[in-house]
Amino acid sequence: MRQALASANGTFPPNMREVTEVVKQGFNGSEKKQLPTYFYCRSWDGDIENSHFNPFDIPHNIPQSQSRKFVGRDEQIEQSRQLLQTNDVVAITDVTGQGGVGKTELAIQYSWQYLEDYSGGCCWLNPQGIDLGTQLVEFGVVNLPNFNPPDGLSLAGQVAYCWKKWQAGKVLLIFDDVKDWKQIQPYLPPKGSRFKVLITTRLNTGLTYPSLPLGKLSPDGALELLTTLLGKDRVEKELEFAKGLCRFVNYVPIGLYQIAAQCREPGSESC
């Protein structure tokens, strides 16, 4: 914090947005080895106060983002938040039907950004992995206090135990990459409960839940992502060519990542 304030070069009041960014970068660079345990802030006039516990104390198994910088999806994150405020289950779908539009990354970014809203925890579930019921129970046993399913319960009984004995607070469940709706039906929490469910899927048929259709990026968003991946100097040097690459992959994020990976290969002459 002292270093951040020192960067203001003695001006008062300092630019608090810039100070905040310096502080954030410091914590990001610590690889979460040093984090605040409590957050408190107050407006300049002293009339607005806000405080909450460190969201990293909330039990979760959210994957780490594979994105250097998440661009072009701020509106969709806000839409996800609004949909989950008024619905128990929300699906992030792929309007292209081809994949690679960033459904999983959007769910990761939403989960991290709003983790503090889910004091009961955030449980990430993979329908392509081991049985979903087993994943639920294992999350509870590992992460939640006083969570001890009795011996002899069937898997369905263990899942019911989860809904009744989960720690207090609102909970977020993410079912990532759903390929069959029937696969997750037995593992959805009771309607109207404190559990919220976010689903990512390519499926656009048979959908009974409110959805957030995700497609290609805007041209500006695609160019920003490519700039993040390849570097500002490189893109600005061949701006029209870079714009052409974005059009070539139809502004789909995975296509831009593939191009960037190829461009970074030693001896590559394609970029």
C-alpha positions as CSV (number, residue, x, y, z in Angstrom):
1,M,0.0,0.0,0.0
2,R,2.8,2.4,0.8
3,Q,4.4,1.7,-2.5
4,A,1.1,2.3,-4.3
5,L,0.7,5.7,-2.6
6,A,4.3,6.6,-3.3
7,S,3.6,6.1,-7.0
8,A,1.2,9.0,-6.8
9,N,4.3,11.3,-6.8
10,G,3.1,13.4,-3.9
11,T,-0.2,14.6,-5.4
12,F,-3.2,14.7,-3.2
13,P,-5.7,13.4,-3.3
14,P,-4.1,10.6,-5.3
15,N,-5.7,8.9,-8.3
16,M,-7.3,6.1,-6.3
17,R,-8.0,4.0,-9.4
18,E,-4.3,3.9,-10.2
19,V,-3.5,3.2,-6.5
20,T,-6.0,0.3,-6.5
21,E,-4.5,-1.2,-9.6
22,V,-1.0,-1.1,-8.1
23,V,-2.3,-2.9,-5.0
24,K,-4.1,-5.5,-7.1
25,Q,-1.0,-6.2,-9.1
26,G,1.0,-6.6,-5.9
27,F,-1.4,-9.3,-4.6
28,N,-1.6,-11.0,-7.9
29,G,2.2,-11.2,-8.0
30,S,2.2,-12.8,-4.6
31,E,0.6,-16.0,-6.0
32,K,-2.0,-15.8,-3.2
33,K,0.7,-16.4,-0.6
34,Q,-0.1,-13.1,1.0
35,L,-3.7,-12.0,1.0
36,P,-5.8,-9.7,3.1
37,T,-8.2,-11.4,5.5
38,Y,-10.7,-8.7,5.5
39,F,-11.7,-5.9,3.1
40,Y,-12.9,-2.5,4.3
41,C,-13.5,0.7,2.3
42,R,-15.1,4.1,2.8
43,S,-16.0,6.9,0.4
44,W,-14.1,10.2,0.4
45,D,-17.1,11.9,2.1
46,G,-17.3,9.1,4.7
47,D,-21.0,8.5,4.0
48,I,-20.6,5.1,2.3
49,E,-18.9,2.1,3.9
50,N,-18.5,-1.4,2.7
51,S,-16.8,-4.4,4.3
52,H,-16.6,-8.1,3.8
53,F,-14.5,-11.1,4.5
54,N,-11.7,-12.1,2.1
55,P,-13.4,-14.1,-0.6
56,F,-10.5,-16.5,-0.7
57,D,-11.7,-17.8,2.7
58,I,-14.9,-19.1,1.0
59,P,-14.7,-22.8,0.1
60,H,-14.3,-23.3,-3.6
61,N,-12.6,-25.4,-6.3
62,I,-12.8,-22.9,-9.1
63,P,-10.2,-23.6,-11.8
64,Q,-7.5,-21.1,-12.4
65,S,-8.0,-19.0,-15.5
66,Q,-6.0,-19.9,-18.5
67,S,-6.5,-16.4,-20.0
68,R,-3.8,-13.8,-19.7
69,K,-6.4,-11.1,-19.8
70,F,-10.1,-11.6,-20.1
71,V,-11.4,-9.2,-22.8
72,G,-14.7,-8.5,-24.6
73,R,-17.0,-10.2,-22.2
74,D,-17.7,-7.7,-19.4
75,E,-21.3,-7.3,-20.6
76,Q,-21.9,-11.0,-20.5
77,I,-20.5,-11.3,-17.0
78,E,-23.0,-8.7,-15.8
79,Q,-25.8,-10.5,-17.7
80,S,-24.8,-13.7,-15.9
81,R,-25.1,-11.9,-12.5
82,Q,-28.5,-10.5,-13.3
83,L,-29.8,-13.8,-14.6
84,L,-28.7,-15.7,-11.5
85,Q,-30.3,-13.1,-9.2
86,T,-33.7,-14.0,-10.6
87,N,-33.3,-17.7,-11.6
88,D,-32.2,-20.9,-9.9
89,V,-30.5,-22.3,-13.0
90,V,-28.8,-20.4,-15.9
91,A,-27.1,-21.9,-18.9
92,I,-24.2,-20.3,-20.9
93,T,-24.7,-21.7,-24.4
94,D,-22.8,-21.5,-27.7
95,V,-24.7,-19.9,-30.6
96,T,-22.1,-21.1,-33.1
97,G,-22.4,-24.7,-32.1
98,Q,-18.7,-25.2,-32.8
99,G,-17.1,-24.5,-29.4
100,G,-14.3,-22.3,-28.5
101,V,-16.3,-19.2,-27.8
102,G,-15.2,-19.0,-24.1
103,K,-18.1,-20.6,-22.2
104,T,-15.9,-22.1,-19.5
105,E,-13.7,-19.1,-19.2
106,L,-16.7,-16.9,-18.8
107,A,-17.9,-19.2,-15.9
108,I,-14.5,-19.0,-14.3
109,Q,-14.3,-15.3,-14.5
110,Y,-17.9,-14.9,-13.1
111,S,-17.1,-17.3,-10.3
112,W,-14.0,-15.4,-9.2
113,Q,-15.5,-12.0,-9.7
114,Y,-18.6,-12.7,-7.6
115,L,-17.2,-15.4,-5.2
116,E,-17.8,-13.1,-2.2
117,D,-21.6,-13.3,-3.0
118,Y,-21.6,-17.0,-2.3
119,S,-20.5,-17.4,1.3
120,G,-21.7,-21.0,1.3
121,G,-19.1,-21.9,-1.3
122,C,-18.6,-22.5,-5.0
123,C,-18.5,-26.1,-6.2
124,W,-17.2,-26.7,-9.8
125,L,-18.4,-30.0,-11.2
126,N,-17.3,-31.8,-14.3
127,P,-19.9,-34.1,-15.9
128,Q,-17.2,-35.8,-17.9
129,G,-15.3,-36.9,-14.8
130,I,-16.3,-39.2,-12.0
131,D,-19.9,-39.5,-10.9
132,L,-21.4,-36.1,-10.1
133,G,-22.8,-37.2,-6.8
134,T,-19.4,-38.4,-5.7
135,Q,-17.9,-35.0,-6.8
136,L,-20.5,-33.2,-4.7
137,V,-19.9,-35.3,-1.6
138,E,-16.1,-35.1,-1.9
139,F,-16.3,-31.3,-2.1
140,G,-18.4,-31.2,1.1
141,V,-16.1,-33.6,3.0
142,V,-12.9,-31.7,2.0
143,N,-14.1,-28.2,2.3
144,L,-17.1,-27.9,4.6
145,P,-17.1,-28.1,8.4
146,N,-19.2,-30.7,10.2
147,F,-20.0,-32.4,6.9
148,N,-20.1,-36.1,7.6
149,P,-22.5,-38.2,5.5
150,P,-23.6,-41.3,7.5
151,D,-22.3,-44.7,6.3
152,G,-24.7,-46.8,4.3
153,L,-26.4,-44.0,2.4
154,S,-27.1,-44.6,-1.3
155,L,-25.7,-42.1,-3.7
156,A,-29.1,-40.4,-4.0
157,G,-29.2,-40.2,-0.2
158,Q,-25.7,-38.7,-0.1
159,V,-26.8,-36.0,-2.6
160,A,-29.9,-35.2,-0.5
161,Y,-27.6,-34.9,2.6
162,C,-25.6,-32.3,0.6
163,W,-28.6,-30.1,0.2
164,K,-29.6,-30.3,3.9
165,K,-26.2,-30.2,5.5
166,W,-24.3,-27.7,3.3
167,Q,-22.9,-24.8,5.3
168,A,-24.9,-21.7,5.6
169,G,-25.0,-19.0,2.9
170,K,-25.8,-18.8,-0.8
171,V,-24.0,-21.5,-2.9
172,L,-23.0,-21.5,-6.5
173,L,-22.7,-24.8,-8.4
174,I,-21.1,-24.9,-11.9
175,F,-21.7,-27.8,-14.2
176,D,-19.1,-27.3,-16.9
177,D,-19.5,-28.7,-20.5
178,V,-22.8,-30.5,-20.2
179,K,-23.4,-32.8,-23.2
180,D,-26.6,-34.5,-21.9
181,W,-29.2,-32.7,-19.8
182,K,-30.4,-36.1,-18.3
183,Q,-26.9,-36.6,-16.9
184,I,-27.2,-33.6,-14.5
185,Q,-30.9,-33.8,-13.6
186,P,-30.5,-36.0,-10.5
187,Y,-27.9,-33.6,-9.1
188,L,-29.7,-30.3,-9.4
189,P,-30.6,-28.8,-6.0
190,P,-34.2,-28.2,-4.9
191,K,-35.9,-25.3,-6.6
192,G,-36.2,-22.1,-4.7
193,S,-33.3,-23.0,-2.4
194,R,-30.2,-21.0,-1.6
195,F,-28.3,-22.9,-4.3
196,K,-27.7,-21.3,-7.7
197,V,-26.6,-23.3,-10.7
198,L,-24.6,-22.2,-13.7
199,I,-24.3,-24.5,-16.7
200,T,-22.0,-24.3,-19.7
201,T,-23.0,-26.3,-22.8
202,R,-23.0,-26.3,-26.6
203,L,-26.5,-27.6,-26.5
204,N,-29.1,-25.2,-27.9
205,T,-32.0,-27.7,-28.1
206,G,-34.2,-29.0,-25.3
207,L,-33.1,-26.1,-23.1
208,T,-35.6,-25.4,-20.3
209,Y,-33.5,-22.9,-18.4
210,P,-32.8,-19.2,-19.0
211,S,-29.7,-18.9,-21.2
212,L,-27.0,-16.6,-22.0
213,P,-26.0,-17.2,-25.7
214,L,-22.3,-16.7,-26.3
215,G,-20.9,-16.1,-29.8
216,K,-18.0,-14.5,-31.4
217,L,-16.2,-11.4,-30.1
218,S,-16.7,-7.9,-31.5
219,P,-14.0,-6.9,-34.0
220,D,-12.5,-4.5,-31.4
221,G,-12.7,-7.2,-28.7
222,A,-11.0,-9.8,-31.0
223,L,-8.2,-7.3,-31.8
224,E,-7.7,-6.5,-28.1
225,L,-7.4,-10.2,-27.3
226,L,-4.9,-10.7,-30.2
227,T,-2.9,-7.7,-28.9
228,T,-2.8,-9.3,-25.4
229,L,-1.6,-12.6,-26.9
230,L,1.0,-11.2,-29.3
231,G,2.0,-7.9,-27.8
232,K,1.0,-4.3,-28.6
233,D,4.1,-3.5,-30.6
234,R,3.7,-6.5,-32.9
235,V,0.0,-5.9,-33.6
236,E,0.4,-2.1,-34.1
237,K,3.3,-2.7,-36.6
238,E,1.0,-4.8,-38.8
239,L,-2.4,-3.6,-37.8
240,E,-4.3,-4.4,-41.0
241,F,-2.8,-7.8,-41.1
242,A,-3.9,-8.4,-37.5
243,K,-7.4,-7.3,-38.3
244,G,-7.4,-9.7,-41.2
245,L,-6.4,-12.6,-38.9
246,C,-9.3,-11.7,-36.6
247,R,-11.7,-11.8,-39.6
248,F,-10.1,-15.1,-40.7
249,V,-11.1,-16.9,-37.5
250,N,-14.5,-15.1,-37.5
251,Y,-13.6,-13.4,-34.2
252,V,-13.9,-16.6,-32.2
253,P,-11.5,-16.7,-29.2
254,I,-10.1,-20.2,-29.6
255,G,-9.1,-19.3,-33.2
256,L,-7.1,-16.3,-31.9
257,Y,-5.4,-18.5,-29.3
258,Q,-4.4,-21.0,-32.0
259,I,-3.0,-18.3,-34.2
260,A,-1.1,-16.8,-31.4
261,A,0.4,-20.2,-30.4
262,Q,1.5,-20.7,-34.0
263,C,3.0,-17.3,-34.2
264,R,5.1,-17.9,-31.1
265,E,6.6,-21.1,-32.4
266,P,10.3,-20.7,-33.1
267,G,10.9,-20.1,-36.8
268,S,7.3,-19.5,-37.6
269,E,6.8,-17.4,-40.8
270,S,3.0,-17.5,-40.8
271,C,2.6,-14.2,-38.8
